[in-house]
Amino acid sequence: MSATPLLSVRDLETCFIQDEGVVHAVDKASFDLWPGKTLGIVGESGCGKSVTTRSILQILERPGKLAGGEIWLNRDGQPPVDIAKLDPTGREMRNIRGKQIALIFQEPMTSLSVHYTVGNQISEAILVHDPKSGKKAARERTLALLRLVGIPQPERRIDEYPFQLSGGLRQRVMIAMALSCNPRILIADEPTTALDVTTQAQVLDLLRSLQRQHGLSLILITHDMGVIAEMADDVAVMYLGRIVERGPVEQIFHAPKHPYTRALLRSIPSVMAKPRSKLETIEGSIPHPYNRPKGCPFHPRCASMIKGRCDVETPALAAIDSATAVSCFLYQPSTVPALGTRP
Amino acid sequence: MSNVLEVEQLKKHFPIRRGFLRRLVGAVKAVDGVDLTIKRGETLSLVGESGCGKTTVSRCIVRALKPTSGVIRFRPSDGPHTDVARLDRRGLAATRQHMQMIFQDPFSSLNPRMMVGDIIAEPLLVNGVGTASSRRARVEELLDLVKLPKAYLNRFPHAFSGGQRQRIGIARALALNPTLVVADEPVSALDVSVQAQIVNLMLELQERLGLSYLFVAHDLSVVKHMSDRVAVMYVGRIVEEAPTDELFNTPRHPYTEALLSAVPKPDPRRRTERIILKGEVADPANAPSGCSFHPRCRYATEQCRVDVPVAQMIAPNHKVACHHAATLRLTGVAS
């Protein structure tokens, strides 16, 4: 592992200012992405995982707004740049999108245009970033990309429309499009959620082999702990806009610290379970972002809640060793008595 | 134990018509000869990838679709059975009281203009059960059963989260004391932490009320928690059926093996080599010759390309449709 991360996010804050109030979709998120590694961001709906990646690329939809924090991108032979300071519509930002950081969306049917052939859509990305290359060269490159992502008969598929392709093939087209400008960072936002398990296995396998061949760094956004366990090197667990725990994948699954991570891991159904066995549950449901609980956002559902502390103050994400960080008062020095009670 | 439901040789073919005269040019064989039984108080899960026909089977059973051929024997009480496939309108109305559905999407399956109390009372009203006050009492009882406060009676669905809405949908399904509940992907639209609550609720209700479930799902880990027996479907046919543990531990059909292998295991120490199935689910309008799984099967031989395998009992309660089931040694999830 090289000494500097490719992408360093510090205290990222994104809010949505609406008539009903301000929603802190992302609240002081900090994490690093290391070269050639996979960072998994996991959480349930409304936890801010997708907004985090949209903030990194500065493609937030109104009324979303980057409200604070730093996003440092390290590039070869150039000084690091803070993406958060760039003009979202400026030239430099447009150069980063696609060329440095590319994004794969969740729903391949809605993110591909229905009016153009897949070949047209991929070539367009190539021509926008490199207008001098010419149509013929762009088509050649498109064919090579389709071959790279394992689409059978690319010479035929290149002239087909998205509706002629299955979900798995469409997701492969999305990946080909994302790779068209040789990005160093690939963000995959729920890349396999809409797919069947066998197709999911194919797509995850493809992402892994592309990562090995091209040294890509991957940010994988998902709600599926199974996908995280299979793919990630490092994991950030999010709940209601905050990173509650961050650490190496082995730590997260075998020595989880935060009560939410622990409860989440216990509540996932497993193919290894005894038939007709009940699952452990987390009481209640995820609060609506408008009425985020005061203090630690997880405290109303937390079994280890400290009265007078968790419902008043918000714990900061604090390192507990070189690799792991947790935002929970159970692990902070000022709550020494509680530490003894932890399992 | 008596059988609540016996399905024999169920077929549902959707015609494909082309041209000015709408001539019949072929058929999508969505369900092509399915046999299954559900015993009183048990859960049978139907699993498979999208397009395998599992939803079509469940829709034929509740007669939301009229089957092309086949027999659906339904026996709600100890009396004689009725063939749901042949019922007319009036007969259906009477029979449907005993079979109810829980739907996948809790956001589109509740009428946004009706209050929760009216939604749950609707099946009672339609079937002319009780008086206004007795219906109200029943609705309160049902809310209690699915662990929602009685005060929710007068609220509209938009005020509720996905999990709460799914509870309302379950309460509505139970209003008429059904024998059989057909649940089509009831938890796949929910968040993990809420999904666990609904799975537990369905298990509890089954014990308390002696319900029989037909559980249609694609998520094998949820299926493992819910079912007594599992049937795996591929392109309109059941390829394997066995008690849950047996199917997961010792699958006998290569497709089941591949499905189990593809499920991501929530443990980074178990990153093993997976069986990656090539290609995609075959088109039911144009199914491959012989065994429809043969183009993707790594054990396929010449026989598989020519002969359609017939389902046979390979062990007690374990049915497989594969020419090589007796000789193959396949890997399950326990090993």
Interface residues (C-beta under 8 A of the other chain):
Chain A: E44 S45 P152 S166 G168 D196 V197 T198 T199 Q200 A201 Q202 L204 D205 H223 D224 M225 G226 V227 I228 A229 E230 A232 V249 E250 F253 H254 A263 L264 L265 S267 I268 P269 S270 V271 M272 A273 K274 P275 R276 S277 K278 L279 E280 T281 I282 S285 I286
Chain B: T43 E49 S50 S161 G163 Q164 D191 V192 S193 V194 Q195 A196 Q197 V199 N200 L203 H218 D219 L220 S221 V222 K224 H225 M226 S227 D228 P243 T244 D245 F248 A258 L259 L260 S261 A262 V263 P264 K265 P266 D267 P268 R269 R270 R271 R274 I276 L277 G279 E280 V281 V333 A334
